[in-house]
Amino acid sequence: MIQNYSLYEKKAIKNLIKIIKFLIAFLNNYHLLGNVFSTYIQIYFMNLSTLLIRSRKAKRMSQEEVAFQLNISQSTYHNWETGNYTPNTKYLAKILEVFELDIKDILNTA
C-alpha cells in the first residue's frame, strides 16, 4: 500500500507512524496523569450539568423550552445536562442570559 506513494509521502507516513508510536508509549507510561486529567474534566462537566439542571428546574422550564431559547435541539441540551457534551463559549453566554446567572456561577462549577 505504501508503495504507490512518492518518496516524500513515504517519509511523511513513516514519521507520522513514529509520532503515533511515541504518543502511545507516552500515554501508556503516564496513564495516571491521564486519569487525573480525565477525572477533573468529568467533575467539571458533572458540576456544569448539575448547574444546568438546577437552573432549568428553578425557572420551571422543560428541556425543550430551554433548547428553543438557545436555538439548539432538545437532544443537544439533554447531552449538556447529562454531561455527554459541554456547551462552547457562544452558548455559555446565552445560558447565562436564559437562566439569569452570573459568570461566577459557571466558573464556580470548575
PyMOL commands that set and color helices and strands:
alter all, ss='L'
color gray80, all
select helices_A, chain A and resi 2-4+7-29+31-58+63-70+74-82+89-99+103-107
alter helices_A, ss='H'
color red, helices_A
deselect
rebuild
show_as cartoon
